[in-house]
Amino acid sequence: MQGILIAVSEHELLSRITRDPNICHGKPVVRGLRYPVSTVLEWLASGMTAEEILQDYPDLEMDDLRAALLYAARLSEVKRVELFAR
């Protein structure tokens, strides 16, 4: 029997990304586990497969990786960035 695909809502995925000033200096992390979203994205960008990441970091789940990607996608939708002179 093949694996069952369970649809996870965008809200459910994004709820996996948390921010706490006492964890990783308040950076967005996966489920409070001290895995910054930026680190997960760097692993994926470096060419690591989801399977490799999950094998190396067994406390992460596939939906955590999806959540990090969705979080980055939502951040990229920012319409305007204000630059301030120093």
Biotite code that builds the C-alpha atoms (Angstrom):
import biotite.structure as struc

atoms = struc.array([
    struc.Atom([0.000, 0.000, 0.000], chain_id="A", res_id=1, res_name="MET", atom_name="CA", element="C"),
    struc.Atom([1.375, 3.407, -0.946], chain_id="A", res_id=2, res_name="GLN", atom_name="CA", element="C"),
    struc.Atom([1.580, 6.327, 1.473], chain_id="A", res_id=3, res_name="GLY", atom_name="CA", element="C"),
    struc.Atom([-1.525, 8.369, 2.047], chain_id="A", res_id=4, res_name="ILE", atom_name="CA", element="C"),
    struc.Atom([-1.316, 12.009, 1.018], chain_id="A", res_id=5, res_name="LEU", atom_name="CA", element="C"),
    struc.Atom([-2.906, 14.234, 3.620], chain_id="A", res_id=6, res_name="ILE", atom_name="CA", element="C"),
    struc.Atom([-3.600, 17.806, 2.574], chain_id="A", res_id=7, res_name="ALA", atom_name="CA", element="C"),
    struc.Atom([-2.375, 20.303, 5.122], chain_id="A", res_id=8, res_name="VAL", atom_name="CA", element="C"),
    struc.Atom([-3.815, 23.794, 5.094], chain_id="A", res_id=9, res_name="SER", atom_name="CA", element="C"),
    struc.Atom([-1.615, 26.830, 4.670], chain_id="A", res_id=10, res_name="GLU", atom_name="CA", element="C"),
    struc.Atom([-2.588, 27.969, 8.156], chain_id="A", res_id=11, res_name="HIS", atom_name="CA", element="C"),
    struc.Atom([-1.571, 24.626, 9.658], chain_id="A", res_id=12, res_name="GLU", atom_name="CA", element="C"),
    struc.Atom([1.794, 24.761, 7.906], chain_id="A", res_id=13, res_name="LEU", atom_name="CA", element="C"),
    struc.Atom([2.519, 28.348, 8.899], chain_id="A", res_id=14, res_name="LEU", atom_name="CA", element="C"),
    struc.Atom([1.591, 27.596, 12.515], chain_id="A", res_id=15, res_name="SER", atom_name="CA", element="C"),
    struc.Atom([4.704, 25.391, 12.597], chain_id="A", res_id=16, res_name="ARG", atom_name="CA", element="C"),
    struc.Atom([6.854, 28.509, 12.281], chain_id="A", res_id=17, res_name="ILE", atom_name="CA", element="C"),
    struc.Atom([7.261, 30.230, 15.628], chain_id="A", res_id=18, res_name="THR", atom_name="CA", element="C"),
    struc.Atom([9.108, 33.210, 17.046], chain_id="A", res_id=19, res_name="ARG", atom_name="CA", element="C"),
    struc.Atom([10.205, 33.518, 20.637], chain_id="A", res_id=20, res_name="ASP", atom_name="CA", element="C"),
    struc.Atom([12.726, 36.077, 21.882], chain_id="A", res_id=21, res_name="PRO", atom_name="CA", element="C"),
    struc.Atom([14.271, 33.331, 24.043], chain_id="A", res_id=22, res_name="ASN", atom_name="CA", element="C"),
    struc.Atom([14.872, 30.967, 21.111], chain_id="A", res_id=23, res_name="ILE", atom_name="CA", element="C"),
    struc.Atom([17.470, 31.809, 18.439], chain_id="A", res_id=24, res_name="CYS", atom_name="CA", element="C"),
    struc.Atom([17.277, 35.528, 19.261], chain_id="A", res_id=25, res_name="HIS", atom_name="CA", element="C"),
    struc.Atom([13.656, 35.710, 18.124], chain_id="A", res_id=26, res_name="GLY", atom_name="CA", element="C"),
    struc.Atom([14.325, 34.465, 14.605], chain_id="A", res_id=27, res_name="LYS", atom_name="CA", element="C"),
    struc.Atom([11.570, 32.395, 12.974], chain_id="A", res_id=28, res_name="PRO", atom_name="CA", element="C"),
    struc.Atom([12.170, 28.739, 13.820], chain_id="A", res_id=29, res_name="VAL", atom_name="CA", element="C"),
    struc.Atom([10.485, 25.432, 13.128], chain_id="A", res_id=30, res_name="VAL", atom_name="CA", element="C"),
    struc.Atom([8.151, 24.421, 15.986], chain_id="A", res_id=31, res_name="ARG", atom_name="CA", element="C"),
    struc.Atom([10.371, 26.058, 18.596], chain_id="A", res_id=32, res_name="GLY", atom_name="CA", element="C"),
    struc.Atom([13.065, 23.447, 17.922], chain_id="A", res_id=33, res_name="LEU", atom_name="CA", element="C"),
    struc.Atom([15.933, 25.905, 17.390], chain_id="A", res_id=34, res_name="ARG", atom_name="CA", element="C"),
    struc.Atom([16.054, 25.213, 13.664], chain_id="A", res_id=35, res_name="TYR", atom_name="CA", element="C"),
    struc.Atom([15.885, 28.674, 12.097], chain_id="A", res_id=36, res_name="PRO", atom_name="CA", element="C"),
    struc.Atom([13.817, 28.849, 8.919], chain_id="A", res_id=37, res_name="VAL", atom_name="CA", element="C"),
    struc.Atom([16.851, 30.415, 7.227], chain_id="A", res_id=38, res_name="SER", atom_name="CA", element="C"),
    struc.Atom([18.949, 27.330, 8.028], chain_id="A", res_id=39, res_name="THR", atom_name="CA", element="C"),
    struc.Atom([16.338, 24.956, 6.608], chain_id="A", res_id=40, res_name="VAL", atom_name="CA", element="C"),
    struc.Atom([16.189, 27.070, 3.440], chain_id="A", res_id=41, res_name="LEU", atom_name="CA", element="C"),
    struc.Atom([19.990, 27.053, 3.175], chain_id="A", res_id=42, res_name="GLU", atom_name="CA", element="C"),
    struc.Atom([20.026, 23.255, 3.412], chain_id="A", res_id=43, res_name="TRP", atom_name="CA", element="C"),
    struc.Atom([17.511, 23.010, 0.590], chain_id="A", res_id=44, res_name="LEU", atom_name="CA", element="C"),
    struc.Atom([19.330, 25.648, -1.487], chain_id="A", res_id=45, res_name="ALA", atom_name="CA", element="C"),
    struc.Atom([22.616, 23.774, -1.055], chain_id="A", res_id=46, res_name="SER", atom_name="CA", element="C"),
    struc.Atom([21.092, 20.766, -2.774], chain_id="A", res_id=47, res_name="GLY", atom_name="CA", element="C"),
    struc.Atom([20.192, 18.611, 0.209], chain_id="A", res_id=48, res_name="MET", atom_name="CA", element="C"),
    struc.Atom([17.079, 16.618, -0.478], chain_id="A", res_id=49, res_name="THR", atom_name="CA", element="C"),
    struc.Atom([14.177, 16.575, 1.939], chain_id="A", res_id=50, res_name="ALA", atom_name="CA", element="C"),
    struc.Atom([14.983, 12.945, 2.649], chain_id="A", res_id=51, res_name="GLU", atom_name="CA", element="C"),
    struc.Atom([18.600, 13.788, 3.541], chain_id="A", res_id=52, res_name="GLU", atom_name="CA", element="C"),
    struc.Atom([17.515, 16.570, 5.878], chain_id="A", res_id=53, res_name="ILE", atom_name="CA", element="C"),
    struc.Atom([14.952, 14.371, 7.595], chain_id="A", res_id=54, res_name="LEU", atom_name="CA", element="C"),
    struc.Atom([17.511, 11.596, 7.986], chain_id="A", res_id=55, res_name="GLN", atom_name="CA", element="C"),
    struc.Atom([20.131, 13.962, 9.440], chain_id="A", res_id=56, res_name="ASP", atom_name="CA", element="C"),
    struc.Atom([17.625, 15.760, 11.695], chain_id="A", res_id=57, res_name="TYR", atom_name="CA", element="C"),
    struc.Atom([15.061, 13.145, 12.786], chain_id="A", res_id=58, res_name="PRO", atom_name="CA", element="C"),
    struc.Atom([13.101, 15.566, 14.968], chain_id="A", res_id=59, res_name="ASP", atom_name="CA", element="C"),
    struc.Atom([12.055, 17.442, 11.812], chain_id="A", res_id=60, res_name="LEU", atom_name="CA", element="C"),
    struc.Atom([9.077, 16.353, 9.728], chain_id="A", res_id=61, res_name="GLU", atom_name="CA", element="C"),
    struc.Atom([8.269, 16.789, 6.040], chain_id="A", res_id=62, res_name="MET", atom_name="CA", element="C"),
    struc.Atom([5.613, 19.371, 6.913], chain_id="A", res_id=63, res_name="ASP", atom_name="CA", element="C"),
    struc.Atom([8.308, 21.390, 8.710], chain_id="A", res_id=64, res_name="ASP", atom_name="CA", element="C"),
    struc.Atom([10.230, 21.680, 5.445], chain_id="A", res_id=65, res_name="LEU", atom_name="CA", element="C"),
    struc.Atom([7.048, 22.615, 3.597], chain_id="A", res_id=66, res_name="ARG", atom_name="CA", element="C"),
    struc.Atom([6.305, 25.202, 6.270], chain_id="A", res_id=67, res_name="ALA", atom_name="CA", element="C"),
    struc.Atom([9.740, 26.806, 5.864], chain_id="A", res_id=68, res_name="ALA", atom_name="CA", element="C"),
    struc.Atom([9.259, 27.034, 2.101], chain_id="A", res_id=69, res_name="LEU", atom_name="CA", element="C"),
    struc.Atom([5.766, 28.479, 2.461], chain_id="A", res_id=70, res_name="LEU", atom_name="CA", element="C"),
    struc.Atom([6.989, 31.007, 5.025], chain_id="A", res_id=71, res_name="TYR", atom_name="CA", element="C"),
    struc.Atom([9.703, 32.159, 2.605], chain_id="A", res_id=72, res_name="ALA", atom_name="CA", element="C"),
    struc.Atom([7.179, 32.334, -0.234], chain_id="A", res_id=73, res_name="ALA", atom_name="CA", element="C"),
    struc.Atom([4.879, 34.542, 1.823], chain_id="A", res_id=74, res_name="ARG", atom_name="CA", element="C"),
    struc.Atom([7.775, 36.824, 2.770], chain_id="A", res_id=75, res_name="LEU", atom_name="CA", element="C"),
    struc.Atom([8.696, 37.221, -0.893], chain_id="A", res_id=76, res_name="SER", atom_name="CA", element="C"),
    struc.Atom([5.220, 38.634, -1.553], chain_id="A", res_id=77, res_name="GLU", atom_name="CA", element="C"),
    struc.Atom([6.056, 41.855, 0.268], chain_id="A", res_id=78, res_name="VAL", atom_name="CA", element="C"),
    struc.Atom([4.878, 44.584, -2.063], chain_id="A", res_id=79, res_name="LYS", atom_name="CA", element="C"),
    struc.Atom([7.305, 47.279, -1.068], chain_id="A", res_id=80, res_name="ARG", atom_name="CA", element="C"),
    struc.Atom([10.494, 47.536, 0.913], chain_id="A", res_id=81, res_name="VAL", atom_name="CA", element="C"),
    struc.Atom([11.455, 50.874, 2.422], chain_id="A", res_id=82, res_name="GLU", atom_name="CA", element="C"),
    struc.Atom([15.157, 51.650, 2.466], chain_id="A", res_id=83, res_name="LEU", atom_name="CA", element="C"),
    struc.Atom([16.341, 54.147, 5.026], chain_id="A", res_id=84, res_name="PHE", atom_name="CA", element="C"),
    struc.Atom([19.455, 56.290, 4.707], chain_id="A", res_id=85, res_name="ALA", atom_name="CA", element="C"),
    struc.Atom([22.037, 55.775, 7.416], chain_id="A", res_id=86, res_name="ARG", atom_name="CA", element="C"),
])
